[in-house]
Amino acid sequence: ATRCTAQKPMAYAIYTSGSTGKPKGVAIPQQAFVNFLYAMDRDIGIDSNDVLLAVTTLSFDIAGLEIFLPLLKGAQIVVASRDDAMDDRALIQLINQRRITFLQATPATWNLLVHSNWRPPRSIKGLCGGEPLPPKLANELLARGVDLYNVYGPTETTVWSSLYHVTDSVKGGSVSIGRPIANTSLFVLDDAHNPVPVGIAGELYIGGDGVAFGYLGRADLTAERFVPNPFRSEDPTHSEMLYRTGDLARYLPDGRLECLGRLDNQVKVRGFRIELGEIEAVLSRHPAVSEGVVSAIKGENGDALL
């Protein structure tokens, strides 16, 4: 994390899993975390009338929103115990008794509530992130009156980097990850680092105030994942560096982003590069398919089959 200086102090370091099995320490600047909190307040909003239920372990960076956003705005925090956060009845009881109006959770926790036939007794803002939001779950939450936001972002760009306010039922496909939060830029690039046209899949790069300093003590890995911004002059954030997410994405005609999964899900079939996430997204648009998974296997003659 060589870019950490007295002028740009570090807010925290948080460790995330690595492909080699060795955790990586991500160094987050104070400016990045402050910008994140500002963006969440601007785009979603919380005030002194809100009561937020914190269900996230402190080892997960999204806990930063649950602790600091309500404190900055004078809202109330109710901290769920680990046991209560994993128990549907206890969670529902907390939501009802403590008059919760704001809940951030992963799809697993939201599914826990939905499968228990939970219906919020009052208006509640719901953030869903950490994993892709399934369209079926999004529609279930909308039907229950949840004011729903789909949020996306890797640890290396400070919690969430984009969000989508889900207001209409999702008809197949996937739930958009929306648009960048404040002072954040999103680029979808090809292998030569050129922007791809709307509707074409490429790797998602993130720039702006949320970009981390890098990995603690891992200069080689930092150089691999944090790259100079070739669009700095036209980038409104003037970000020096971009973070390579390793996620496959594409821009939709209305300017929103769709995330199609990981780039390491790319396979070759008879010499053609195939993005499994793209096929899964198309399959999921069929009204008879709720979820789809595509994998590559070897056929009898050794050729790859999907």
N, C-alpha and C positions, 0 to 999 in steps of 0.2 A: 504494500500500500504506500508507494513512494510519493503520491501526490498529497498526502496528509501534511498540512503545514499549520503554523500558528495562526495564519489568516483563515485557514479552512480547517477548523478543529473537527475531531471525530465525535459523533454522538454515541455510537456503540459498535461493538463487533458481535456478529452472530454467526454461528457455525451451521453450515448446510452440507448435506451429504454429497459425496463425490463419486464419480463413476468408478474410481479405483478403490473405493471403500474407505478412503482417507478423507475425513471432513475438512471443509474449506472454511476459513474464517473470513467473513465479508465485513469490510470496514465501511461504515455508513457515516457520511458527513452530517454535521449538525444542520447545515443548510438544507440538505436533502430531507431530513425528517421533519423540519419545520415546514418546508414546502408541501410535504405530503399531508400534514395535519391541516394546513390552510386549504389545500385542494379539496379534502374530504368535507370540510365545513362549507366551502363555497358550493360544491356540486351536490352534496347530499343534505347537509345542514343538521345541526343539533343545537338545542338551547336549554335554558335552565328548567324548562318544563319536562325535559326528557329524562327517562330512566333507562340506562343501558345495562344489559345483562352480559357480563364478561364470562365467556365459556372457554377461552383459549389458553392453553398452557403457555407459560412465559418463555419457553424455548422456541416458540413459533413467533416470527416477527409481527404477525398481524395482531398480537396482543398489544402492541404499541398503540394502535388506534383505540382499543378498548380502555386503556388506562389514561392516555393523555388527552384525547379529544374531548371527552366529557369534563375533565378537570379544567381545560382551557376555557370552556364555555359555561361552567357553572352547573353542569348537569349532574345527575346522581349515577353512581356506579353500584351495581349489585354483583359481587364476585361469587360465581358458582363454584362449589367444590368439585374436585375431579370426579367423584362418584356421581354427584348430581348432574354434571354435564354429560354423562354417559347413560343416564337413566331417564327414559322418556316421561315417566310419571312425575319424577322429581322436577324435571325441567319444566313441564307444563305447569306444575304447582307454583314454581318460582315465577314464571311469566305471569300467571294469573294473580297471585297474591301480592307481588311487588309492583304490579301495574307497569310492566316492561313496555317501552315504546321503541326500543332500538336493539337489534340483535344482529351480530355478525357471526357467521358460522360457515363451515364447509358443507358440501352437499350431503355428507354422511349424517351430520346433525340435523339438517333440515329434513332429510328422509325419515329420521327417527321420529320427528314430530308429526310428519304427514301420515306415516303408517300407524300412528296412534289416534288418527282421526281428530287431531288438534285443530281448533279454530280460534284465532286470537279474539279475545273479548273486546279489544279496542284496536285502533289504528296502530300499526307497528311498521317501522322501517326495517327492512331485511337486506343485509349484504350477504351475498354468496360468493365465495372464492376459495382458492387453494387447489381446486380441481375443476374440470369443466362442469358447467351447470347443465344437466340433462334437460332437454325440452319438456319432457313429461313432468319433471319436478317443478320447473318454472311455472307451468300451467296450473299445477296443483296449488302452488303458493299464491298465484294470482287469484285463483278461484276462492281462496280463503281471505282475500282482501289485504294481503301483504304488499306494502309499497316496496317493490323488489328492485335491487340493483345487482347486476352481475359485474364482479370486479376481477381484474387480472393483473398480475405482475410477478416477476421473479424477485427473490431476496436481493439480488444485485442492483436493483433499481428502486429500492426502498418501498417495500410492502406492495402497494397497488400502483400501477402505471396507467391503467385505462379503466373506464367503467361504462356500463350501459344501463340506463333506466328502462327496465322491462315493463312496458305498460300494456302491451297487447299480447294475446296468446301466441305461442310459438307453434308454427305449423311445419313440423318436420325439420330436417337439417340440424343445425346447431344454434345455440344462443350466441348472438354477437357479443364480442368483448368491448364494443363501442368505440369510443374516441379517447385520446389522451387526456389525462388530468392536467391541471395547471402547470405551466412551465415544463412540459414534457413533449418530446417529439417521437413519433413512431415511423419507421421506414421499413418497407418490404422490398428486399433486395435479392438479386440473382447471385450466382456464384462469383460473378465479376464485380460485385458491389454496385450494380446499376439498378435503379428503381424499376420494378416490373409494372406492367399496365394493370389497370383495375380488373379484378376478376382472376388474375393469374397468381398462382401460389409462389411464394418465396420465403426466405428466412426473415424473421422479424428482428429488427435492431431498435434499441431504445436509447434516446439521448435526453438531455435536459438536466434539471436540477437534482433529479432523483438518482443519478448514476453514482454508484459507490466509488470509493478510492481504488478498490481492487481487493485482492486476497492477501491476507496477512502472511508475510514471509513466503509468498508464492509468486515471485516476479515472472516466472515462465508462464504460469497459468493466467496471471493477470494480462500479460501481453497477448495471449491467445484469445481471451474472451472480451477484453476491453480494447477497442481499436480506435484510431484517430477518425474523427468525423469528416468524411470527404465533402459534406454538404454544409459545412459550418457557416459559410458566407450567406447562404439562403435559408438556413435553419433559424426560425424565430427565437429559439432558445440559445443560439450561439454555443451549443455544447461542444466542448473540446473532444470528448470521447463518446463512442457509442458502445452499448453492451450487446453482444451477440447472444440472443436468447436460445438458439437451437430449436426454436419453435417455428413451425410452418404456419403461414398466415396469408390472407389475401384481403385486399380492400374490396368492399361492396360498392355498388354504384352510388349509394347515398353517402359515402365517406366513412361508414362504420367499418370495423375490422371483424373478420371471422378467423378464429384460430382453428387450425386443422390437425393439431397434434404435434408430435416431436419429429424433427428431421431424421432422427435415427430410426424412424419407422419406414424409411425409404428402402425399397428393394428393386432388384432388376429382374424383369421377366422377358426372356428372349431378346435381351439387349436394350429393352426400354426401361427407363427409370420410372418407377411407379411410387406415388405417395399413398400409402395405405390410408392416411387420414382423409384424403380427398374422397376415396371410394366409400369410406365409412360415412362421410357426410352426405354423399348422394344416396346411399342405401337408406339412411335415416329419414330422408324426405318422403319415402313411401308411406302412405297412411297405415299400412299393415305392419310396419316395422317401428318398434319403440326404441330399440338400441341395436347397433350393429358393430361387429368386430371383424376386421379383415386381417388375415395372416398369410404368409407365404410358406408353402410346403413343397417338397420335392415329389414330382410325379414318377411314374414307373420308369420312364426313359431318362430320368435325372433332371428334366426341365422343371423350372419353378412354376407352381400353380398357385392361384389365389383361392 
